[in-house]
Amino acid sequence: AQTVTQSQPEMSVQEAETVTLSCTYDTSESDYYLFWYKQPPSRQMILVIRQEAYKQQNATENRFSVNFQKAAKSFSLKISDSQLGDAAMYFCAYRSVGANSKLTFGKGITLSVRP
Amino acid sequence: GAVVSQHPSRVICKSGTSVKIECRSLDFQATTMFWYRQFPKQSLMLMATSNEGSKATYEQGVEKDKFLINHASLTLSTLTVTSAHPEDSSFYICSAETSTDYGYTFGSGTRLTVV
């Protein structure tokens, strides 16, 4: 079974600075998808970024980018130019290839942004 | 984009009564719906996977007689909490796979309080 580990329960960042959220996972599969989801106080789950394991290039979405290290099974999220609206819980998630595969979530990390 | 509409957003019920939560996929067909439970500041815990036209698959430790799941159409899945007790108070979220990004669209969640 796959597992996702987020070892940092909380982090804080100064507005406009950069912060990196860590995630590691364990799997025996060679192809899979990885995600970062954001859950603000409204508790609506929002997709931040995704990465296909077969792609070597790290995914980027505006201020959000990942550092995907397949051999190390590491998938960290970098948030640049942090904004107050980035304050939320962030979840790293894994899914297998194949229709309707379930998501396996990490425990999440609470990110606070200091003005 | 793909939207999953979840209702109600909040519900308060008396102990011993049943509560139904609905999730509708508005602009796509959801052959599979995932139901999660989330406690404050914790991760999403998968309760069950519902498939249109067939019985739901429950995760280990989830009482199938308490949490009844029905997925009668490609656009509607329901979770009924039967004979609710205060310990069933939680945040319940549904999600369905979207075909465009290999991720999932989440409902906005239901906060259930049993008094």
Interface residues (C-beta under 8 A of the other chain):
Chain A: Y33 F35 S42 R43 Q44 M45 L47 R50 E52 M89 F91 R95 A99 N100 K102 L103 F105 G106 K107 G108 T110
Chain B: T31 T32 F34 Q38 K41 Q42 S43 L44 L46 T49 N51 F91 I93 S95 E97 D101 Y102 G103 Y104 F106 S108 G109
